[in-house]
Amino acid sequence: MDNRKSRIVLFDAGGPILFIFGFHLLIGNFFIGLAEYYFVKKVYKIGLNGFGLFLIIVANYVSLIIGFMLSGLLGTPDGHNTFQTMVGPITITLILSIGIEWIFFFYAIKKVEPETSKKRTFTITATAQLFSYLLMLAYYFVTKVNY
């Protein structure tokens, strides 16, 4: 048996995983921010402006950076994880995302609706995060790499 072929196949096996996560990390967060922005505008009827969009997109990248730094502690999906092994890390990152992104949502919403309470902006942030996590889980389900 020619060992070079098996090494090439094994080397290429990580390519799809890197593409999926690379897309999410670099470009996907921009689209997640857009989705959260339009979700808040439509569901909560808040007239967010360009500044709000900017803050929500920045919030997603800040959350990404902090999540990336914590990924060694929490574990990351790698194509071998099962639902049971990922429930904990996903729950923790969801809670962290809500906490990290809330301050950005707070300022984005306060800019256009100064009378909005902290509790309401927290609720809006939490539902926007749940919405985006559902989109991400669907994305990872569709792009799951099987060996």
C-alpha positions in Angstrom: 0.0 0.0 0.0 1.3 3.5 -0.9 1.4 5.4 2.4 1.7 8.8 0.5 -2.0 8.5 -0.6 -3.2 7.9 2.9 -1.2 10.9 4.3 -2.6 13.2 1.6 -6.2 12.1 2.4 -5.7 12.6 6.1 -4.1 16.0 5.5 -7.0 17.1 3.4 -9.6 15.9 6.0 -9.1 19.1 8.0 -9.7 21.4 5.1 -13.5 21.4 5.3 -13.4 22.1 9.1 -11.0 25.0 8.7 -13.1 26.4 5.9 -16.4 26.1 7.9 -14.9 27.8 11.0 -12.8 30.2 9.0 -15.9 31.4 7.2 -17.8 31.8 10.4 -15.0 33.6 12.2 -14.1 36.1 9.5 -17.2 36.6 7.5 -20.0 34.9 9.3 -19.9 37.3 12.3 -20.6 40.2 10.0 -23.8 38.4 8.7 -24.7 37.3 12.2 -24.5 41.0 13.2 -26.7 42.0 10.2 -29.2 39.2 11.2 -29.4 40.4 14.8 -29.8 44.0 13.7 -32.7 43.2 11.4 -34.2 40.9 14.0 -34.3 43.7 16.6 -35.6 46.2 14.0 -38.5 43.9 12.9 -39.4 42.1 16.1 -39.1 45.0 18.5 -39.9 47.7 16.0 -36.8 49.7 17.1 -35.6 52.3 14.6 -31.9 51.3 14.8 -29.7 53.4 12.6 -26.3 52.9 10.9 -24.5 53.5 14.3 -26.6 50.7 15.8 -25.7 48.4 13.0 -22.0 49.2 13.5 -22.3 48.6 17.3 -24.0 45.2 16.8 -21.5 44.0 14.3 -18.6 45.2 16.5 -20.3 43.4 19.4 -20.2 40.1 17.5 -16.5 40.5 16.8 -15.7 41.3 20.4 -17.8 38.3 21.5 -15.9 36.2 18.9 -12.5 37.3 20.2 -13.4 36.6 23.8 -15.0 33.3 22.8 -11.9 32.3 20.8 -9.7 33.0 23.8 -11.9 30.8 25.9 -12.3 28.0 23.3 -9.6 25.9 24.8 -11.4 25.9 28.1 -14.9 25.3 26.7 -14.2 23.0 23.8 -15.0 23.7 20.2 -17.1 21.8 17.6 -14.7 19.7 15.5 -17.0 17.3 13.5 -16.7 14.6 16.2 -18.8 16.3 18.9 -22.2 15.0 19.8 -25.1 17.0 21.0 -24.4 15.8 24.5 -20.8 17.0 24.5 -21.6 20.4 23.1 -24.6 21.4 25.2 -22.4 22.8 28.0 -20.1 24.8 25.9 -22.9 26.2 23.7 -24.9 27.2 26.8 -21.8 28.9 28.3 -21.0 30.7 25.1 -24.6 31.8 24.7 -24.6 33.3 28.2 -21.2 35.0 27.6 -22.5 36.4 24.3 -25.5 37.9 26.0 -23.4 39.4 28.7 -20.7 40.7 26.3 -23.0 42.0 23.6 -25.6 43.5 25.9 -23.5 46.7 26.5 -23.3 47.2 22.7 -27.0 46.6 22.2 -27.7 49.0 25.2 -25.9 51.9 23.5 -27.3 51.1 20.1 -30.9 51.1 21.4 -30.4 54.0 23.8 -29.2 56.2 20.9 -32.6 56.0 19.2 -34.9 55.2 22.2 -33.4 57.0 25.3 -36.3 55.9 27.5 -35.7 52.2 27.0 -34.8 50.4 30.3 -31.7 48.3 30.9 -34.0 45.3 31.5 -35.7 45.7 28.1 -32.3 46.1 26.3 -31.1 43.0 28.1 -34.2 41.1 27.0 -33.7 42.3 23.4 -30.1 41.2 23.5 -30.9 37.8 24.9 -33.6 37.1 22.2 -31.3 38.4 19.5 -28.6 36.0 20.7 -31.0 33.1 20.8 -32.0 33.9 17.3 -28.5 34.1 16.0 -27.5 30.9 17.9 -30.3 29.1 16.2 -29.0 30.3 12.8 -25.5 29.2 13.7 -26.6 25.7 14.9 -28.5 25.3 11.6 -25.4 26.4 9.7 -23.2 23.9 11.6 -25.8 21.1 11.2 -25.9 21.7 7.4 -22.1 21.9 7.1 -21.3 19.1 9.5 -18.2 17.2 8.3 -18.4 13.4 8.6 -15.4 11.2 8.4 
